[in-house]
Amino acid sequence: MSQRIVSFVMSGGSRLWPLSREDNPKQFHDLSGDGSMLAKTLRRLAARPEGQTPIFLIASERHADRVHADLAGIDLAGGGPLFEPTGRNTAAAVALAS
């Protein structure tokens, strides 16, 4: 039986003062001019040479529109976004991923 690696990206937090706010957290900032930090992370995962491995993104439901915009054009290899109705910090996102 072959095993596949499944990637989970936890998209949360707002600690990039003074740029970040609740409605515009750090993962959506474009600090280098070539896309948000979230989009760059997802592109790096999608480009791995190991083959098709699903990529899932865990994010707040309140940022769903922004997440979908950042996902445009990125092949998540059968994965996709998972939205939390209420942020519960890292432990809940890890539990959802497992």
GIBELDA-V481798 format. One record per pair of residues at least 24 apart in sequence whose ideal C-beta (glycine too) atoms are under 6 Angstrom apart, sorted by the first residue. I is the first residue (numbers start at 1). J is the second residue. Records with the same first field share a line. If there is no record, write none. Layout:
I = J + J
//
This chain:
4 = 53
5 = 53
6 = 54
7 = 45 + 55
8 = 56 + 97
9 = 41 + 57
10 = 58 + 93
11 = 38 + 57 + 59
28 = 66
36 = 70
38 = 70
39 = 70
42 = 74
46 = 74 + 75
52 = 77
53 = 77
54 = 78 + 79
55 = 79
56 = 82
57 = 81
58 = 82 + 93 + 96
59 = 83
60 = 84 + 87
61 = 85
//
